[in-house]
């Protein structure tokens, strides 16, 4: 059986998608600018909570278990691995200076 390659989107469709993405991005920025500091903090806590829940769910799925403690242990292990890479200088927080 011959696999059919999907066609690339047209230039107009690509431009339309780019415009939509920009509108969404600008709306998010406007929303963030309109927030009070307390609202920003609450949003940060909510997003962090969601991120940890997703990390936990992914760890459970990867381990093939439903044991919450095993899931959190895996999340800790993964975060420690990222932390070690950062501390070893494998991640950068600033772009190199342009010469």
DSSP file (Angstrom, degrees, kcal/mol; ACC not computed):
  #  RESIDUE AA STRUCTURE BP1 BP2  ACC     N-H-->O    O-->H-N    N-H-->O    O-->H-N    TCO  KAPPA ALPHA  PHI   PSI    X-CA   Y-CA   Z-CA
    1    1 A X              0   0    0      0, 0.0     2,-0.5     0, 0.0     0, 0.0   0.000 360.0 360.0 360.0 135.7    0.0    0.0    0.0
    2    2 A X        -     0   0    0      1,-0.0     2,-0.3     2,-0.0     0, 0.0  -0.713 360.0-132.1 -88.3 126.4    1.3    3.4   -0.9
    3    3 A X        -     0   0    0     -2,-0.5     2,-0.6     1,-0.0    -1,-0.0  -0.593  17.0-139.0 -77.7 136.6    1.5    6.0    1.8
    4    4 A X        -     0   0    0     -2,-0.3     2,-0.4     0, 0.0    -1,-0.0  -0.857  11.0-138.8 -99.6 125.1    0.1    9.4    0.9
    5    5 A X        -     0   0    0     -2,-0.6     2,-0.1     1,-0.1     0, 0.0  -0.654  24.1-116.3 -80.8 133.4    2.0   12.4    2.1
    6    6 A X        -     0   0    0     -2,-0.4     2,-0.1     1,-0.1    -1,-0.1  -0.404  33.0-113.0 -67.3 146.5   -0.2   15.2    3.4
    7    7 A X        -     0   0    0      1,-0.1     2,-0.1    -2,-0.1    -1,-0.1  -0.471  30.7-106.1 -79.0 152.9    0.0   18.4    1.4
    8    8 A X        -     0   0    0     -2,-0.1    -1,-0.1     1,-0.1     2,-0.0  -0.463  42.3 -98.4 -74.0 148.9    1.6   21.4    2.9
    9    9 A X        -     0   0    0     -2,-0.1    -1,-0.1     1,-0.1     0, 0.0  -0.324  44.1-102.2 -66.8 152.4   -0.8   24.2    3.9
   10   10 A X     >  -     0   0    0      1,-0.1     4,-2.5    -3,-0.1     5,-0.2  -0.227  28.9-108.9 -68.7 163.6   -1.2   27.1    1.4
   11   11 A X  H  > S+     0   0    0      1,-0.2     4,-2.6     2,-0.2     5,-0.2   0.881 121.2  52.9 -60.8 -38.2    0.6   30.4    2.0
   12   12 A X  H  > S+     0   0    0      2,-0.2     4,-2.4     1,-0.2    -1,-0.2   0.905 109.6  47.6 -65.9 -40.8   -2.8   32.0    2.8
   13   13 A X  H  > S+     0   0    0      2,-0.2     4,-2.4     1,-0.2    -2,-0.2   0.901 112.4  49.9 -66.6 -40.0   -3.6   29.3    5.4
   14   14 A X  H  X S+     0   0    0     -4,-2.5     4,-2.4     2,-0.2    -2,-0.2   0.921 112.5  46.8 -63.5 -44.0   -0.2   29.7    6.9
   15   15 A X  H  X S+     0   0    0     -4,-2.6     4,-2.4     2,-0.2    -2,-0.2   0.894 111.4  51.9 -65.1 -40.1   -0.6   33.5    7.1
   16   16 A X  H  X S+     0   0    0     -4,-2.4     4,-2.3     2,-0.2    -2,-0.2   0.910 110.9  47.3 -62.5 -43.0   -4.1   33.1    8.6
   17   17 A X  H  X S+     0   0    0     -4,-2.4     4,-2.7     2,-0.2    -2,-0.2   0.913 110.8  51.8 -64.7 -42.5   -2.8   30.8   11.3
   18   18 A X  H  X S+     0   0    0     -4,-2.4     4,-2.3     1,-0.2    -2,-0.2   0.908 109.9  49.6 -60.3 -42.6    0.1   33.2   12.0
   19   19 A X  H  X S+     0   0    0     -4,-2.4     4,-2.4     2,-0.2    -1,-0.2   0.913 111.1  49.3 -62.6 -43.3   -2.4   36.0   12.4
   20   20 A X  H  X S+     0   0    0     -4,-2.3     4,-2.4     1,-0.2    -2,-0.2   0.922 110.4  50.3 -62.8 -43.9   -4.6   34.0   14.7
   21   21 A X  H  X S+     0   0    0     -4,-2.7     4,-2.5     1,-0.2    -1,-0.2   0.905 110.6  49.9 -60.9 -41.3   -1.6   33.0   16.8
   22   22 A X  H  X S+     0   0    0     -4,-2.3     4,-2.8     2,-0.2     5,-0.2   0.915 109.5  51.1 -64.2 -42.7   -0.6   36.7   17.1
   23   23 A X  H  X S+     0   0    0     -4,-2.4     4,-2.3     2,-0.2    -2,-0.2   0.919 111.8  47.3 -60.1 -44.2   -4.1   37.7   18.1
   24   24 A X  H  X S+     0   0    0     -4,-2.4     4,-2.2     2,-0.2    -2,-0.2   0.922 112.4  49.6 -62.9 -44.6   -4.2   35.1   20.9
   25   25 A X  H  X S+     0   0    0     -4,-2.5     4,-2.1     1,-0.2    -2,-0.2   0.917 111.7  48.0 -61.5 -45.4   -0.7   36.1   22.1
   26   26 A X  H  X S+     0   0    0     -4,-2.8     4,-2.5     1,-0.2    -1,-0.2   0.874 110.5  52.2 -64.7 -37.3   -1.7   39.8   22.2
   27   27 A X  H  X S+     0   0    0     -4,-2.3     4,-2.3    -5,-0.2    -1,-0.2   0.898 109.1  50.1 -65.1 -39.7   -4.9   39.0   24.1
   28   28 A X  H  X S+     0   0    0     -4,-2.2     4,-2.4     2,-0.2    -2,-0.2   0.901 111.3  48.6 -64.9 -40.3   -2.9   37.0   26.6
   29   29 A X  H  X S+     0   0    0     -4,-2.1     4,-2.5     2,-0.2    -2,-0.2   0.925 111.2  49.5 -65.6 -43.8   -0.5   39.9   27.1
   30   30 A X  H  X S+     0   0    0     -4,-2.5     4,-1.5     1,-0.2    -2,-0.2   0.902 111.6  49.7 -61.4 -40.7   -3.4   42.4   27.5
   31   31 A X  H  X S+     0   0    0     -4,-2.3     4,-0.6     1,-0.2    -1,-0.2   0.919 111.4  48.3 -63.7 -43.8   -5.0   40.1   30.1
   32   32 A X  H >< S+     0   0    0     -4,-2.4     3,-0.9     1,-0.2    -2,-0.2   0.898 110.1  51.6 -65.0 -40.1   -1.7   39.7   32.0
   33   33 A X  H 3< S+     0   0    0     -4,-2.5    -1,-0.2     1,-0.2    -2,-0.2   0.814 107.9  53.1 -66.3 -29.4   -1.2   43.5   32.0
   34   34 A X  H 3< S+     0   0    0     -4,-1.5    -1,-0.2    -5,-0.2    -2,-0.2   0.601  90.3 102.3 -81.4 -11.1   -4.7   44.1   33.4
   35   35 A X  S << S-     0   0    0     -3,-0.9     2,-0.1    -4,-0.6    -3,-0.0  -0.395  70.7-126.9 -75.4 148.2   -4.2   41.7   36.3
   36   36 A X     >  -     0   0    0     -2,-0.1     4,-2.5     1,-0.1     5,-0.2  -0.464  33.4-103.2 -79.7 164.1   -3.5   42.9   39.8
   37   37 A X  H  > S+     0   0    0      1,-0.2     4,-2.4     2,-0.2     5,-0.2   0.890 124.5  52.2 -56.6 -38.8   -0.4   41.4   41.6
   38   38 A X  H  > S+     0   0    0      2,-0.2     4,-2.4     1,-0.2    -1,-0.2   0.895 109.2  49.2 -64.9 -38.9   -2.7   39.1   43.6
   39   39 A X  H  > S+     0   0    0      2,-0.2     4,-2.4     1,-0.2    -2,-0.2   0.901 110.6  50.8 -66.1 -40.2   -4.4   37.9   40.4
   40   40 A X  H  X S+     0   0    0     -4,-2.5     4,-2.4     2,-0.2    -2,-0.2   0.915 110.8  48.8 -63.0 -42.1   -0.9   37.2   38.8
   41   41 A X  H  X S+     0   0    0     -4,-2.4     4,-2.5     2,-0.2    -2,-0.2   0.929 111.2  49.5 -63.3 -44.6    0.2   35.3   41.9
   42   42 A X  H  X S+     0   0    0     -4,-2.4     4,-2.3     1,-0.2    -2,-0.2   0.898 111.6  49.3 -61.7 -40.2   -3.0   33.2   41.9
   43   43 A X  H  X S+     0   0    0     -4,-2.4     4,-2.7     2,-0.2    -1,-0.2   0.897 109.9  51.8 -65.6 -40.0   -2.5   32.5   38.2
   44   44 A X  H  X S+     0   0    0     -4,-2.4     4,-2.4     2,-0.2    -2,-0.2   0.923 110.7  47.2 -61.9 -44.8    1.1   31.5   38.8
   45   45 A X  H  X S+     0   0    0     -4,-2.5     4,-2.5     2,-0.2    -2,-0.2   0.916 112.9  49.6 -63.5 -42.8    0.0   29.1   41.5
   46   46 A X  H  X S+     0   0    0     -4,-2.3     4,-2.3     2,-0.2    -2,-0.2   0.922 112.5  46.6 -63.4 -44.3   -2.7   27.6   39.4
   47   47 A X  H  X S+     0   0    0     -4,-2.7     4,-2.4     2,-0.2    -1,-0.2   0.897 113.1  49.2 -65.9 -39.6   -0.4   27.1   36.4
   48   48 A X  H  X S+     0   0    0     -4,-2.4     4,-2.4    -5,-0.2    -2,-0.2   0.912 110.5  50.7 -65.2 -42.3    2.3   25.5   38.6
   49   49 A X  H  X S+     0   0    0     -4,-2.5     4,-2.2     1,-0.2    -2,-0.2   0.912 111.5  48.3 -60.8 -43.3   -0.3   23.2   40.2
   50   50 A X  H  X S+     0   0    0     -4,-2.3     4,-2.3     2,-0.2    -2,-0.2   0.903 110.0  52.1 -63.7 -40.9   -1.5   22.1   36.7
   51   51 A X  H  X S+     0   0    0     -4,-2.4     4,-2.5     1,-0.2    -2,-0.2   0.916 110.8  47.1 -63.2 -42.7    2.1   21.6   35.6
   52   52 A X  H  X S+     0   0    0     -4,-2.4     4,-2.5     2,-0.2    -1,-0.2   0.890 110.1  53.1 -66.9 -37.7    2.9   19.3   38.5
   53   53 A X  H  X S+     0   0    0     -4,-2.2     4,-2.5     2,-0.2    -1,-0.2   0.903 111.3  46.6 -62.8 -39.9   -0.4   17.4   38.0
   54   54 A X  H  X S+     0   0    0     -4,-2.3     4,-2.6     2,-0.2    -2,-0.2   0.899 111.2  50.8 -69.6 -40.0    0.6   16.8   34.4
   55   55 A X  H  X S+     0   0    0     -4,-2.5     4,-2.4     2,-0.2    -2,-0.2   0.923 112.3  48.0 -60.8 -42.1    4.1   15.7   35.3
   56   56 A X  H  X S+     0   0    0     -4,-2.5     4,-2.6     2,-0.2    -2,-0.2   0.926 111.6  49.0 -64.4 -45.5    2.7   13.3   37.9
   57   57 A X  H  X S+     0   0    0     -4,-2.5     4,-2.3     1,-0.2    -1,-0.2   0.905 112.2  48.9 -61.2 -41.5    0.2   11.9   35.4
   58   58 A X  H  X S+     0   0    0     -4,-2.6     4,-2.9     2,-0.2    -1,-0.2   0.900 110.7  50.4 -65.5 -40.2    3.0   11.4   32.8
   59   59 A X  H  X S+     0   0    0     -4,-2.4     4,-2.4     2,-0.2    -2,-0.2   0.922 110.5  49.5 -63.8 -43.6    5.2    9.7   35.4
   60   60 A X  H  X>S+     0   0    0     -4,-2.6     5,-2.0     2,-0.2     4,-1.3   0.926 113.6  46.3 -60.0 -44.7    2.4    7.3   36.3
   61   61 A X  H  <5S+     0   0    0     -4,-2.3    -2,-0.2     1,-0.2    -1,-0.2   0.919 113.0  49.0 -65.0 -43.5    1.8    6.5   32.7
   62   62 A X  H  <5S+     0   0    0     -4,-2.9    -1,-0.2     1,-0.2    -2,-0.2   0.870 115.3  44.2 -64.9 -36.0    5.5    6.0   31.9
   63   63 A X  H  <5S-     0   0    0     -4,-2.4    -1,-0.2    -5,-0.2    -2,-0.2   0.677 105.2-130.6 -80.6 -17.8    5.9    3.8   34.9
   64   64 A X  T  <5 +     0   0    0     -4,-1.3     2,-0.3     1,-0.3    -3,-0.2   0.878  67.6 114.4  69.1  38.0    2.7    1.9   34.2
   65   65 A X      < -     0   0    0     -5,-2.0    -1,-0.3    -6,-0.2    -2,-0.1  -0.879  61.9-151.2-134.0 164.9    1.5    2.2   37.7
   66   66 A X        +     0   0    0     -2,-0.3     2,-0.7    -3,-0.1     3,-0.1   0.189  60.1 122.0-116.6  12.2   -1.3    3.9   39.6
   67   67 A X     >  -     0   0    0      1,-0.2     4,-2.0    -7,-0.1     3,-0.2  -0.671  50.8-157.4 -78.8 110.9    0.7    4.3   42.8
   68   68 A X  H  > S+     0   0    0     -2,-0.7     4,-2.6     1,-0.2     5,-0.2   0.880  90.3  53.9 -58.2 -40.2    0.8    8.0   43.6
   69   69 A X  H  > S+     0   0    0      1,-0.2     4,-2.3     2,-0.2    -1,-0.2   0.904 108.0  49.3 -63.5 -40.4    4.0    7.8   45.7
   70   70 A X  H  > S+     0   0    0      2,-0.2     4,-2.0     1,-0.2    -1,-0.2   0.892 110.9  51.9 -63.8 -38.4    5.9    6.1   42.9
   71   71 A X  H  X S+     0   0    0     -4,-2.0     4,-2.2     2,-0.2    -2,-0.2   0.926 110.8  46.1 -63.0 -45.9    4.7    8.8   40.5
   72   72 A X  H  X S+     0   0    0     -4,-2.6     4,-2.6     1,-0.2    -2,-0.2   0.864 109.8  54.8 -67.8 -34.5    5.9   11.6   42.8
   73   73 A X  H  X S+     0   0    0     -4,-2.3     4,-2.2    -5,-0.2    -1,-0.2   0.906 109.5  47.9 -62.9 -40.0    9.2    9.8   43.3
   74   74 A X  H  X S+     0   0    0     -4,-2.0     4,-2.5     2,-0.2    -2,-0.2   0.895 109.7  52.2 -67.5 -39.9    9.6    9.7   39.5
   75   75 A X  H  X S+     0   0    0     -4,-2.2     4,-2.6     2,-0.2     5,-0.2   0.937 110.9  48.0 -60.4 -45.6    8.7   13.4   39.3
   76   76 A X  H  X S+     0   0    0     -4,-2.6     4,-2.5     1,-0.2    -2,-0.2   0.909 110.8  51.4 -60.3 -42.3   11.4   14.2   41.9
   77   77 A X  H  X S+     0   0    0     -4,-2.2     4,-1.9     1,-0.2    -1,-0.2   0.918 111.8  46.5 -61.8 -43.7   13.9   12.1   40.0
   78   78 A X  H  X S+     0   0    0     -4,-2.5     4,-2.0     2,-0.2    -2,-0.2   0.909 112.8  48.7 -66.7 -42.4   13.2   13.9   36.7
   79   79 A X  H  X S+     0   0    0     -4,-2.6     4,-2.7     1,-0.2    -1,-0.2   0.884 110.2  52.2 -65.2 -37.0   13.3   17.3   38.3
   80   80 A X  H  X S+     0   0    0     -4,-2.5     4,-2.7    -5,-0.2    -1,-0.2   0.879 107.1  53.3 -65.9 -37.0   16.6   16.5   40.0
   81   81 A X  H  X S+     0   0    0     -4,-1.9     4,-2.0     2,-0.2    -2,-0.2   0.919 111.4  45.2 -62.8 -43.7   18.0   15.4   36.7
   82   82 A X  H  X S+     0   0    0     -4,-2.0     4,-2.5     2,-0.2    -2,-0.2   0.915 112.8  51.4 -64.9 -43.2   17.1   18.7   35.1
   83   83 A X  H  X S+     0   0    0     -4,-2.7     4,-2.8     1,-0.2    -2,-0.2   0.906 109.3  50.1 -60.3 -43.0   18.5   20.5   38.2
   84   84 A X  H  X S+     0   0    0     -4,-2.7     4,-1.7     2,-0.2    -1,-0.2   0.895 110.1  50.3 -63.9 -40.0   21.8   18.6   37.9
   85   85 A X  H  <>S+     0   0    0     -4,-2.0     5,-2.5     2,-0.2     6,-0.5   0.914 112.5  47.2 -64.3 -42.0   22.1   19.5   34.2
   86   86 A X  H ><5S+     0   0    0     -4,-2.5     3,-1.7     1,-0.2     5,-0.3   0.939 112.1  49.4 -63.2 -46.4   21.4   23.2   35.0
   87   87 A X  H 3<5S+     0   0    0     -4,-2.8    -1,-0.2     1,-0.3    -2,-0.2   0.787 105.8  57.5 -65.8 -26.9   24.0   23.2   37.8
   88   88 A X  T 3<5S-     0   0    0     -4,-1.7    -1,-0.3    -5,-0.2    -2,-0.2   0.458 120.6-109.4 -82.0  -0.1   26.6   21.5   35.6
   89   89 A X  T < 5S+     0   0    0     -3,-1.7    -3,-0.2    -4,-0.2    -2,-0.1   0.656  83.0 126.3  84.1  16.0   26.2   24.4   33.2
   90   90 A X      < +     0   0    0     -5,-2.5     2,-0.4    -6,-0.2    -4,-0.2   0.711  68.2  55.1 -79.7 -19.1   24.4   22.5   30.4
   91   91 A X  S    S-     0   0    0     -6,-0.5     2,-0.4    -5,-0.3    -2,-0.1  -0.886  75.8-151.3-110.1 145.6   21.6   25.0   30.3
   92   92 A X        -     0   0    0     -2,-0.4     3,-0.1     1,-0.1    -2,-0.0  -0.886  14.1-165.2-115.1 149.6   22.1   28.7   29.8
   93   93 A X  S    S+     0   0    0     -2,-0.4     2,-0.4     1,-0.2    -1,-0.1   0.516  77.8  44.7-106.5  -9.7   20.0   31.5   31.1
   94   94 A X  S    S-     0   0    0      3,-0.0    -1,-0.2     0, 0.0     2,-0.1  -0.989  82.8-117.2-135.9 144.9   21.5   34.2   28.8
   95   95 A X        -     0   0    0     -2,-0.4     3,-0.1     1,-0.1    -2,-0.0  -0.467  44.2 -96.6 -73.1 149.7   22.3   34.3   25.1
   96   96 A X        -     0   0    0     -2,-0.1    -1,-0.1     1,-0.1     2,-0.1  -0.332  49.0 -92.5 -64.8 152.2   26.0   34.8   24.3
   97   97 A X        -     0   0    0      1,-0.1     2,-0.4    -3,-0.1    -1,-0.1  -0.377  39.9-114.5 -64.9 141.0   27.0   38.3   23.5
   98   98 A X              0   0    0      1,-0.1    -1,-0.1    -3,-0.1    -3,-0.0  -0.621 360.0 360.0 -76.7 131.6   26.9   39.2   19.8
   99   99 A X              0   0    0     -2,-0.4    -1,-0.1    -3,-0.0    -2,-0.1   0.426 360.0 360.0-106.3 360.0   30.4   39.9   18.5
